[in-house]
Amino acid sequence: MKELICITCPRGCHLKVDEENGYEVTGNSCPRGKEYGYNEVTNPKRVVTSTVRTNSREYPRCPVKTNGAIPKEKMFDAMKLLDDIVLAVPIYCGEKVIENLFDTGIDFVATKDVQ
């Protein structure tokens, strides 16, 4: 039995996921909690946020994030990919920084315009 706190809304329901009974989720107040509990135990994913270097003196770092959730076990590998990147200005919000991370269809994108 895994115990989790749901993060899909401010309620923070205390979930229990019974791995021996088909990953039955209890303690949720809404269907999103049930889905979160099941996914968190069977296939956890995360959105990754970070920064990358730029060639701008005024803004030497640009914030980036994945435009969807990637497998949790790939988070540190994804962060390593950002180490060698230097973006050239201008950079536009939504611009792809790394495409198709690990064949997931998820991209790292810039989250700020940098001129």
N, CA, C and O atoms as CSV, one atom per row, in Angstrom:
chain,resi,resn,atom,element,x,y,z
A,1,MET,N,N,0.845,-1.176,0.000
A,1,MET,CA,C,0.000,0.000,0.000
A,1,MET,C,C,0.892,1.242,0.000
A,1,MET,O,O,1.738,1.408,0.879
A,2,LYS,N,N,0.698,2.103,-0.984
A,2,LYS,CA,C,1.443,3.364,-1.067
A,2,LYS,C,C,0.536,4.480,-0.574
A,2,LYS,O,O,-0.658,4.502,-0.873
A,3,GLU,N,N,1.109,5.405,0.183
A,3,GLU,CA,C,0.376,6.573,0.647
A,3,GLU,C,C,0.963,7.804,-0.011
A,3,GLU,O,O,2.178,8.003,-0.021
A,4,LEU,N,N,0.074,8.639,-0.569
A,4,LEU,CA,C,0.481,9.835,-1.293
A,4,LEU,C,C,-0.387,11.009,-0.870
A,4,LEU,O,O,-1.472,10.826,-0.316
A,5,ILE,N,N,0.091,12.193,-1.130
A,5,ILE,CA,C,-0.736,13.389,-0.998
A,5,ILE,C,C,-0.959,13.906,-2.412
A,5,ILE,O,O,-0.005,14.184,-3.139
A,6,CYS,N,N,-2.205,14.031,-2.790
A,6,CYS,CA,C,-2.553,14.468,-4.136
A,6,CYS,C,C,-2.163,15.936,-4.331
A,6,CYS,O,O,-2.367,16.767,-3.446
A,7,ILE,N,N,-1.598,16.239,-5.505
A,7,ILE,CA,C,-1.151,17.606,-5.792
A,7,ILE,C,C,-1.930,18.241,-6.944
A,7,ILE,O,O,-1.523,19.279,-7.465
A,8,THR,N,N,-3.043,17.630,-7.346
A,8,THR,CA,C,-3.772,18.178,-8.487
A,8,THR,C,C,-4.663,19.354,-8.131
A,8,THR,O,O,-5.106,20.070,-9.029
A,9,CYS,N,N,-4.938,19.578,-6.872
A,9,CYS,CA,C,-5.711,20.752,-6.452
A,9,CYS,C,C,-5.286,21.135,-5.034
A,9,CYS,O,O,-4.516,20.401,-4.415
A,10,PRO,N,N,-5.759,22.246,-4.511
A,10,PRO,CA,C,-5.335,22.701,-3.179
A,10,PRO,C,C,-5.802,21.832,-2.008
A,10,PRO,O,O,-5.306,21.991,-0.893
A,11,ARG,N,N,-6.732,20.934,-2.239
A,11,ARG,CA,C,-7.236,20.104,-1.138
A,11,ARG,C,C,-6.167,19.218,-0.512
A,11,ARG,O,O,-6.162,19.028,0.704
A,12,GLY,N,N,-5.275,18.681,-1.307
A,12,GLY,CA,C,-4.202,17.819,-0.785
A,12,GLY,C,C,-4.728,16.545,-0.154
A,12,GLY,O,O,-4.344,16.200,0.963
A,13,CYS,N,N,-5.600,15.846,-0.856
A,13,CYS,CA,C,-6.181,14.610,-0.323
A,13,CYS,C,C,-5.087,13.583,-0.015
A,13,CYS,O,O,-4.097,13.462,-0.736
A,14,HIS,N,N,-5.300,12.857,1.072
A,14,HIS,CA,C,-4.390,11.779,1.465
A,14,HIS,C,C,-4.868,10.503,0.784
A,14,HIS,O,O,-5.904,9.941,1.138
A,15,LEU,N,N,-4.097,10.063,-0.194
A,15,LEU,CA,C,-4.482,8.919,-1.005
A,15,LEU,C,C,-3.779,7.664,-0.532
A,15,LEU,O,O,-2.666,7.710,-0.006
A,16,LYS,N,N,-4.450,6.549,-0.729
A,16,LYS,CA,C,-3.837,5.245,-0.548
A,16,LYS,C,C,-4.028,4.488,-1.848
A,16,LYS,O,O,-5.133,4.423,-2.388
A,17,VAL,N,N,-2.943,3.917,-2.345
A,17,VAL,CA,C,-2.984,3.155,-3.581
A,17,VAL,C,C,-2.612,1.719,-3.243
A,17,VAL,O,O,-1.497,1.431,-2.808
A,18,ASP,N,N,-3.577,0.822,-3.456
A,18,ASP,CA,C,-3.395,-0.592,-3.140
A,18,ASP,C,C,-2.832,-1.314,-4.360
A,18,ASP,O,O,-3.563,-1.644,-5.294
A,19,GLU,N,N,-1.540,-1.549,-4.338
A,19,GLU,CA,C,-0.857,-2.175,-5.472
A,19,GLU,C,C,-1.267,-3.632,-5.677
A,19,GLU,O,O,-1.147,-4.161,-6.782
A,20,GLU,N,N,-1.742,-4.269,-4.633
A,20,GLU,CA,C,-2.114,-5.683,-4.721
A,20,GLU,C,C,-3.534,-5.891,-5.239
A,20,GLU,O,O,-3.914,-7.021,-5.545
A,21,ASN,N,N,-4.321,-4.828,-5.342
A,21,ASN,CA,C,-5.702,-4.929,-5.809
A,21,ASN,C,C,-5.948,-4.019,-6.997
A,21,ASN,O,O,-6.861,-3.193,-6.983
A,22,GLY,N,N,-5.127,-4.176,-8.023
A,22,GLY,CA,C,-5.331,-3.425,-9.256
A,22,GLY,C,C,-5.100,-1.934,-9.117
A,22,GLY,O,O,-5.704,-1.145,-9.844
A,23,TYR,N,N,-4.240,-1.535,-8.200
A,23,TYR,CA,C,-3.918,-0.127,-7.969
A,23,TYR,C,C,-5.170,0.686,-7.614
A,23,TYR,O,O,-5.364,1.800,-8.100
A,24,GLU,N,N,-5.996,0.112,-6.772
A,24,GLU,CA,C,-7.205,0.808,-6.321
A,24,GLU,C,C,-6.810,2.015,-5.473
A,24,GLU,O,O,-5.995,1.911,-4.557
A,25,VAL,N,N,-7.405,3.157,-5.798
A,25,VAL,CA,C,-7.094,4.409,-5.108
A,25,VAL,C,C,-8.257,4.772,-4.192
A,25,VAL,O,O,-9.415,4.771,-4.611
A,26,THR,N,N,-7.935,5.086,-2.928
A,26,THR,CA,C,-8.943,5.561,-1.975
A,26,THR,C,C,-8.455,6.854,-1.344
A,26,THR,O,O,-7.262,7.158,-1.372
A,27,GLY,N,N,-9.381,7.610,-0.776
A,27,GLY,CA,C,-9.040,8.861,-0.107
A,27,GLY,C,C,-9.176,10.076,-0.994
A,27,GLY,O,O,-9.002,11.204,-0.533
A,28,ASN,N,N,-9.485,9.863,-2.267
A,28,ASN,CA,C,-9.607,10.991,-3.192
A,28,ASN,C,C,-10.992,11.610,-3.100
A,28,ASN,O,O,-11.982,10.908,-2.893
A,29,SER,N,N,-11.059,12.929,-3.255
A,29,SER,CA,C,-12.334,13.653,-3.241
A,29,SER,C,C,-12.891,13.875,-4.634
A,29,SER,O,O,-14.046,14.272,-4.789
A,30,CYS,N,N,-12.068,13.619,-5.659
A,30,CYS,CA,C,-12.522,13.843,-7.024
A,30,CYS,C,C,-11.839,12.845,-7.961
A,30,CYS,O,O,-10.877,12.186,-7.566
A,31,PRO,N,N,-12.325,12.730,-9.186
A,31,PRO,CA,C,-11.717,11.783,-10.139
A,31,PRO,C,C,-10.255,12.089,-10.473
A,31,PRO,O,O,-9.482,11.183,-10.784
A,32,ARG,N,N,-9.881,13.371,-10.405
A,32,ARG,CA,C,-8.487,13.716,-10.698
A,32,ARG,C,C,-7.543,13.083,-9.686
A,32,ARG,O,O,-6.432,12.684,-10.036
A,33,GLY,N,N,-7.978,12.988,-8.442
A,33,GLY,CA,C,-7.157,12.357,-7.409
A,33,GLY,C,C,-6.950,10.880,-7.678
A,33,GLY,O,O,-5.861,10.345,-7.468
A,34,LYS,N,N,-7.988,10.232,-8.139
A,34,LYS,CA,C,-7.881,8.812,-8.474
A,34,LYS,C,C,-6.884,8.610,-9.614
A,34,LYS,O,O,-6.045,7.710,-9.563
A,35,GLU,N,N,-6.981,9.450,-10.637
A,35,GLU,CA,C,-6.072,9.367,-11.779
A,35,GLU,C,C,-4.637,9.668,-11.356
A,35,GLU,O,O,-3.705,8.976,-11.763
A,36,TYR,N,N,-4.464,10.718,-10.524
A,36,TYR,CA,C,-3.134,11.082,-10.050
A,36,TYR,C,C,-2.505,9.931,-9.269
A,36,TYR,O,O,-1.351,9.578,-9.511
A,37,GLY,N,N,-3.250,9.345,-8.339
A,37,GLY,CA,C,-2.727,8.252,-7.517
A,37,GLY,C,C,-2.288,7.066,-8.352
A,37,GLY,O,O,-1.212,6.507,-8.139
A,38,TYR,N,N,-3.127,6.686,-9.303
A,38,TYR,CA,C,-2.805,5.560,-10.177
A,38,TYR,C,C,-1.549,5.859,-10.989
A,38,TYR,O,O,-0.624,5.047,-11.027
A,39,ASN,N,N,-1.513,7.017,-11.634
A,39,ASN,CA,C,-0.364,7.372,-12.474
A,39,ASN,C,C,0.918,7.538,-11.674
A,39,ASN,O,O,1.994,7.168,-12.144
A,40,GLU,N,N,0.816,8.089,-10.476
A,40,GLU,CA,C,2.007,8.330,-9.659
A,40,GLU,C,C,2.672,7.020,-9.245
A,40,GLU,O,O,3.892,6.964,-9.091
A,41,VAL,N,N,1.885,5.982,-9.067
A,41,VAL,CA,C,2.444,4.692,-8.668
A,41,VAL,C,C,2.877,3.868,-9.883
A,41,VAL,O,O,3.890,3.171,-9.821
A,42,THR,N,N,2.138,3.937,-10.965
A,42,THR,CA,C,2.435,3.083,-12.112
A,42,THR,C,C,3.383,3.715,-13.130
A,42,THR,O,O,4.182,3.006,-13.743
A,43,ASN,N,N,3.311,5.028,-13.322
A,43,ASN,CA,C,4.126,5.692,-14.342
A,43,ASN,C,C,4.275,7.176,-14.003
A,43,ASN,O,O,3.666,8.021,-14.659
A,44,PRO,N,N,5.078,7.502,-12.985
A,44,PRO,CA,C,5.193,8.905,-12.573
A,44,PRO,C,C,5.854,9.776,-13.632
A,44,PRO,O,O,6.829,9.371,-14.264
A,45,LYS,N,N,5.313,10.972,-13.818
A,45,LYS,CA,C,5.847,11.936,-14.784
A,45,LYS,C,C,5.934,13.301,-14.129
A,45,LYS,O,O,5.223,13.588,-13.165
A,46,ARG,N,N,6.813,14.142,-14.662
A,46,ARG,CA,C,6.993,15.485,-14.134
A,46,ARG,C,C,7.251,16.482,-15.256
A,46,ARG,O,O,7.843,16.141,-16.279
A,47,VAL,N,N,6.799,17.720,-15.052
A,47,VAL,CA,C,7.207,18.850,-15.877
A,47,VAL,C,C,8.511,19.352,-15.266
A,47,VAL,O,O,8.615,19.477,-14.046
A,48,VAL,N,N,9.494,19.638,-16.093
A,48,VAL,CA,C,10.814,20.059,-15.626
A,48,VAL,C,C,11.013,21.533,-15.956
A,48,VAL,O,O,10.792,21.954,-17.091
A,49,THR,N,N,11.428,22.310,-14.973
A,49,THR,CA,C,11.748,23.718,-15.190
A,49,THR,C,C,13.211,23.957,-14.836
A,49,THR,O,O,13.742,23.350,-13.906
A,50,SER,N,N,13.851,24.840,-15.581
A,50,SER,CA,C,15.257,25.141,-15.348
A,50,SER,C,C,15.601,26.450,-16.044
A,50,SER,O,O,14.713,27.229,-16.391
A,51,THR,N,N,16.887,26.687,-16.245
A,51,THR,CA,C,17.369,27.826,-17.029
A,51,THR,C,C,18.495,27.336,-17.927
A,51,THR,O,O,19.126,26.312,-17.663
A,52,VAL,N,N,18.732,28.093,-18.994
A,52,VAL,CA,C,19.877,27.826,-19.873
A,52,VAL,C,C,20.645,29.133,-20.073
A,52,VAL,O,O,20.105,30.224,-19.889
A,53,ARG,N,N,21.896,28.999,-20.448
A,53,ARG,CA,C,22.725,30.167,-20.688
A,53,ARG,C,C,22.307,30.860,-21.980
A,53,ARG,O,O,21.778,30.236,-22.899
A,54,THR,N,N,22.556,32.154,-22.026
A,54,THR,CA,C,22.334,32.929,-23.253
A,54,THR,C,C,23.614,33.702,-23.569
A,54,THR,O,O,24.544,33.750,-22.763
A,55,ASN,N,N,23.641,34.299,-24.749
A,55,ASN,CA,C,24.788,35.144,-25.095
A,55,ASN,C,C,24.508,36.616,-24.790
A,55,ASN,O,O,25.221,37.496,-25.271
A,56,SER,N,N,23.478,36.882,-23.998
A,56,SER,CA,C,23.110,38.244,-23.607
A,56,SER,C,C,23.841,38.645,-22.326
A,56,SER,O,O,23.869,37.890,-21.354
A,57,ARG,N,N,24.427,39.834,-22.336
A,57,ARG,CA,C,25.074,40.334,-21.110
A,57,ARG,C,C,24.035,40.755,-20.072
A,57,ARG,O,O,24.237,40.582,-18.871
A,58,GLU,N,N,22.930,41.305,-20.550
A,58,GLU,CA,C,21.891,41.781,-19.639
A,58,GLU,C,C,21.120,40.626,-18.995
A,58,GLU,O,O,20.776,40.691,-17.815
A,59,TYR,N,N,20.853,39.576,-19.763
A,59,TYR,CA,C,20.109,38.410,-19.259
A,59,TYR,C,C,20.912,37.141,-19.574
A,59,TYR,O,O,20.673,36.495,-20.594
A,60,PRO,N,N,21.856,36.787,-18.708
A,60,PRO,CA,C,22.728,35.647,-18.999
A,60,PRO,C,C,22.039,34.280,-18.905
A,60,PRO,O,O,22.609,33.278,-19.337
A,61,ARG,N,N,20.836,34.222,-18.354
A,61,ARG,CA,C,20.089,32.964,-18.248
A,61,ARG,C,C,18.676,33.192,-18.769
A,61,ARG,O,O,18.108,34.273,-18.616
A,62,CYS,N,N,18.118,32.150,-19.389
A,62,CYS,CA,C,16.743,32.195,-19.877
A,62,CYS,C,C,15.977,31.030,-19.244
A,62,CYS,O,O,16.441,29.891,-19.297
A,63,PRO,N,N,14.824,31.295,-18.653
A,63,PRO,CA,C,14.046,30.196,-18.071
A,63,PRO,C,C,13.458,29.312,-19.172
A,63,PRO,O,O,13.034,29.797,-20.221
A,64,VAL,N,N,13.444,28.005,-18.905
A,64,VAL,CA,C,12.877,27.024,-19.826
A,64,VAL,C,C,12.064,26.011,-19.020
A,64,VAL,O,O,12.243,25.863,-17.811
A,65,LYS,N,N,11.170,25.322,-19.723
A,65,LYS,CA,C,10.445,24.212,-19.098
A,65,LYS,C,C,10.015,23.251,-20.175
A,65,LYS,O,O,10.005,23.581,-21.361
A,66,THR,N,N,9.658,22.052,-19.744
A,66,THR,CA,C,9.115,21.103,-20.705
A,66,THR,C,C,7.670,21.486,-20.962
A,66,THR,O,O,6.976,21.957,-20.061
A,67,ASN,N,N,7.211,21.282,-22.200
A,67,ASN,CA,C,5.836,21.646,-22.529
A,67,ASN,C,C,4.870,20.491,-22.277
A,67,ASN,O,O,3.773,20.441,-22.834
A,68,GLY,N,N,5.295,19.586,-21.444
A,68,GLY,CA,C,4.485,18.458,-20.991
A,68,GLY,C,C,5.308,17.671,-19.986
A,68,GLY,O,O,6.467,17.994,-19.726
A,69,ALA,N,N,4.711,16.658,-19.436
A,69,ALA,CA,C,5.396,15.850,-18.426
A,69,ALA,C,C,6.207,14.742,-19.090
A,69,ALA,O,O,5.763,14.114,-20.052
A,70,ILE,N,N,7.406,14.518,-18.555
A,70,ILE,CA,C,8.263,13.434,-19.031
A,70,ILE,C,C,8.381,12.396,-17.913
A,70,ILE,O,O,8.093,12.704,-16.756
A,71,PRO,N,N,8.799,11.172,-18.242
A,71,PRO,CA,C,8.976,10.161,-17.195
A,71,PRO,C,C,9.918,10.677,-16.101
A,71,PRO,O,O,10.973,11.249,-16.378
A,72,LYS,N,N,9.506,10.458,-14.868
A,72,LYS,CA,C,10.260,10.975,-13.723
A,72,LYS,C,C,11.720,10.504,-13.730
A,72,LYS,O,O,12.616,11.254,-13.344
A,73,GLU,N,N,11.956,9.277,-14.165
A,73,GLU,CA,C,13.327,8.750,-14.156
A,73,GLU,C,C,14.225,9.428,-15.187
A,73,GLU,O,O,15.439,9.229,-15.160
A,74,LYS,N,N,13.662,10.216,-16.087
A,74,LYS,CA,C,14.440,10.930,-17.109
A,74,LYS,C,C,14.727,12.384,-16.734
A,74,LYS,O,O,15.377,13.098,-17.497
A,75,MET,N,N,14.255,12.830,-15.573
A,75,MET,CA,C,14.416,14.235,-15.180
A,75,MET,C,C,15.881,14.685,-15.166
A,75,MET,O,O,16.217,15.719,-15.743
A,76,PHE,N,N,16.743,13.921,-14.516
A,76,PHE,CA,C,18.139,14.336,-14.393
A,76,PHE,C,C,18.854,14.249,-15.736
A,76,PHE,O,O,19.731,15.065,-16.020
A,77,ASP,N,N,18.494,13.277,-16.562
A,77,ASP,CA,C,19.064,13.192,-17.908
A,77,ASP,C,C,18.657,14.418,-18.728
A,77,ASP,O,O,19.461,14.965,-19.482
A,78,ALA,N,N,17.406,14.841,-18.572
A,78,ALA,CA,C,16.917,16.023,-19.290
A,78,ALA,C,C,17.677,17.270,-18.838
A,78,ALA,O,O,18.046,18.106,-19.664
A,79,MET,N,N,17.908,17.396,-17.549
A,79,MET,CA,C,18.643,18.551,-17.028
A,79,MET,C,C,20.076,18.578,-17.565
A,79,MET,O,O,20.603,19.649,-17.868
A,80,LYS,N,N,20.705,17.409,-17.684
A,80,LYS,CA,C,22.068,17.347,-18.207
A,80,LYS,C,C,22.145,17.871,-19.638
A,80,LYS,O,O,23.132,18.499,-20.022
A,81,LEU,N,N,21.106,17.612,-20.422
A,81,LEU,CA,C,21.095,18.084,-21.809
A,81,LEU,C,C,21.163,19.607,-21.897
A,81,LEU,O,O,21.644,20.154,-22.889
A,82,LEU,N,N,20.683,20.290,-20.860
A,82,LEU,CA,C,20.667,21.752,-20.868
A,82,LEU,C,C,22.032,22.366,-20.572
A,82,LEU,O,O,22.258,23.540,-20.864
A,83,ASP,N,N,22.941,21.585,-19.997
A,83,ASP,CA,C,24.245,22.113,-19.582
A,83,ASP,C,C,25.053,22.733,-20.715
A,83,ASP,O,O,25.739,23.733,-20.505
A,84,ASP,N,N,24.983,22.165,-21.897
A,84,ASP,CA,C,25.837,22.604,-23.004
A,84,ASP,C,C,25.161,23.604,-23.942
A,84,ASP,O,O,25.743,23.988,-24.957
A,85,ILE,N,N,23.959,24.021,-23.619
A,85,ILE,CA,C,23.214,24.911,-24.513
A,85,ILE,C,C,23.485,26.374,-24.165
A,85,ILE,O,O,23.459,26.767,-22.998
A,86,VAL,N,N,23.744,27.166,-25.200
A,86,VAL,CA,C,23.836,28.623,-25.074
A,86,VAL,C,C,22.916,29.189,-26.151
A,86,VAL,O,O,23.180,29.031,-27.343
A,87,LEU,N,N,21.845,29.845,-25.735
A,87,LEU,CA,C,20.887,30.409,-26.683
A,87,LEU,C,C,21.353,31.781,-27.162
A,87,LEU,O,O,21.875,32.582,-26.387
A,88,ALA,N,N,21.157,32.031,-28.436
A,88,ALA,CA,C,21.497,33.334,-29.021
A,88,ALA,C,C,20.254,34.211,-29.026
A,88,ALA,O,O,19.178,33.780,-29.440
A,89,VAL,N,N,20.414,35.449,-28.562
A,89,VAL,CA,C,19.291,36.392,-28.569
A,89,VAL,C,C,19.036,36.855,-29.999
A,89,VAL,O,O,19.986,36.888,-30.781
A,90,PRO,N,N,17.854,37.203,-30.378
A,90,PRO,CA,C,16.667,37.230,-29.531
A,90,PRO,C,C,16.088,35.830,-29.318
A,90,PRO,O,O,16.181,34.955,-30.180
A,91,ILE,N,N,15.488,35.653,-28.142
A,91,ILE,CA,C,14.827,34.405,-27.777
A,91,ILE,C,C,13.370,34.758,-27.507
A,91,ILE,O,O,13.083,35.765,-26.859
A,92,TYR,N,N,12.474,33.954,-27.989
A,92,TYR,CA,C,11.046,34.248,-27.825
A,92,TYR,C,C,10.361,33.169,-26.987
A,92,TYR,O,O,10.645,31.978,-27.116
A,93,CYS,N,N,9.460,33.619,-26.134
A,93,CYS,CA,C,8.682,32.715,-25.288
A,93,CYS,C,C,8.002,31.674,-26.170
A,93,CYS,O,O,7.351,32.017,-27.157
A,94,GLY,N,N,8.155,30.415,-25.815
A,94,GLY,CA,C,7.576,29.329,-26.592
A,94,GLY,C,C,8.530,28.725,-27.602
A,94,GLY,O,O,8.249,27.676,-28.181
A,95,GLU,N,N,9.666,29.390,-27.817
A,95,GLU,CA,C,10.664,28.888,-28.768
A,95,GLU,C,C,11.221,27.553,-28.269
A,95,GLU,O,O,11.541,27.410,-27.089
A,96,LYS,N,N,11.333,26.588,-29.167
A,96,LYS,CA,C,11.864,25.276,-28.784
A,96,LYS,C,C,13.359,25.366,-28.545
A,96,LYS,O,O,14.108,25.914,-29.353
A,97,VAL,N,N,13.772,24.814,-27.412
A,97,VAL,CA,C,15.181,24.780,-27.034
A,97,VAL,C,C,15.750,23.391,-27.330
A,97,VAL,O,O,16.835,23.271,-27.900
A,98,ILE,N,N,15.025,22.351,-26.945
A,98,ILE,CA,C,15.354,20.962,-27.282
A,98,ILE,C,C,14.046,20.309,-27.717
A,98,ILE,O,O,13.044,20.374,-27.005
A,99,GLU,N,N,14.063,19.686,-28.884
A,99,GLU,CA,C,12.854,19.047,-29.392
A,99,GLU,C,C,12.826,17.555,-29.071
A,99,GLU,O,O,13.860,16.886,-29.055
A,100,ASN,N,N,11.626,17.054,-28.817
A,100,ASN,CA,C,11.349,15.629,-28.688
A,100,ASN,C,C,12.285,14.910,-27.712
A,100,ASN,O,O,13.006,13.986,-28.090
A,101,LEU,N,N,12.258,15.344,-26.468
A,101,LEU,CA,C,13.099,14.731,-25.437
A,101,LEU,C,C,12.844,13.232,-25.349
A,101,LEU,O,O,11.714,12.802,-25.116
A,102,PHE,N,N,13.874,12.453,-25.532
A,102,PHE,CA,C,13.813,11.000,-25.358
A,102,PHE,C,C,12.656,10.346,-26.129
A,102,PHE,O,O,12.067,9.367,-25.670
A,103,ASP,N,N,12.346,10.894,-27.287
A,103,ASP,CA,C,11.267,10.378,-28.142
A,103,ASP,C,C,9.906,10.388,-27.439
A,103,ASP,O,O,9.073,9.511,-27.671
A,104,THR,N,N,9.692,11.387,-26.581
A,104,THR,CA,C,8.402,11.499,-25.876
A,104,THR,C,C,7.440,12.442,-26.583
A,104,THR,O,O,6.250,12.472,-26.266
A,105,GLY,N,N,7.954,13.218,-27.548
A,105,GLY,CA,C,7.131,14.247,-28.175
A,105,GLY,C,C,7.075,15.528,-27.359
A,105,GLY,O,O,6.400,16.482,-27.744
A,106,ILE,N,N,7.782,15.555,-26.231
A,106,ILE,CA,C,7.823,16.713,-25.335
A,106,ILE,C,C,9.089,17.509,-25.626
A,106,ILE,O,O,10.158,16.939,-25.846
A,107,ASP,N,N,8.955,18.838,-25.625
A,107,ASP,CA,C,10.078,19.734,-25.913
A,107,ASP,C,C,10.413,20.591,-24.690
A,107,ASP,O,O,9.549,20.864,-23.857
A,108,PHE,N,N,11.679,21.011,-24.594
A,108,PHE,CA,C,12.027,22.113,-23.699
A,108,PHE,C,C,11.743,23.392,-24.481
A,108,PHE,O,O,12.155,23.513,-25.635
A,109,VAL,N,N,11.049,24.339,-23.873
A,109,VAL,CA,C,10.750,25.610,-24.535
A,109,VAL,C,C,11.143,26.762,-23.633
A,109,VAL,O,O,11.138,26.640,-22.408
A,110,ALA,N,N,11.485,27.886,-24.254
A,110,ALA,CA,C,11.788,29.113,-23.507
A,110,ALA,C,C,10.490,29.641,-22.914
A,110,ALA,O,O,9.432,29.535,-23.534
A,111,THR,N,N,10.567,30.209,-21.716
A,111,THR,CA,C,9.374,30.741,-21.058
A,111,THR,C,C,9.442,32.255,-20.870
A,111,THR,O,O,8.664,32.831,-20.110
A,112,LYS,N,N,10.395,32.899,-21.582
A,112,LYS,CA,C,10.532,34.347,-21.474
A,112,LYS,C,C,11.158,34.870,-22.757
A,112,LYS,O,O,12.014,34.212,-23.349
A,113,ASP,N,N,10.737,36.042,-23.184
A,113,ASP,CA,C,11.397,36.731,-24.296
A,113,ASP,C,C,12.692,37.338,-23.766
A,113,ASP,O,O,12.696,37.965,-22.707
A,114,VAL,N,N,13.786,37.155,-24.495
A,114,VAL,CA,C,15.073,37.776,-24.141
A,114,VAL,C,C,15.580,38.468,-25.388
A,114,VAL,O,O,15.829,37.833,-26.413
A,115,GLN,N,N,15.730,39.790,-25.286
A,115,GLN,CA,C,16.166,40.588,-26.451
A,115,GLN,C,C,17.642,40.900,-26.357
A,115,GLN,O,O,18.191,41.559,-27.239
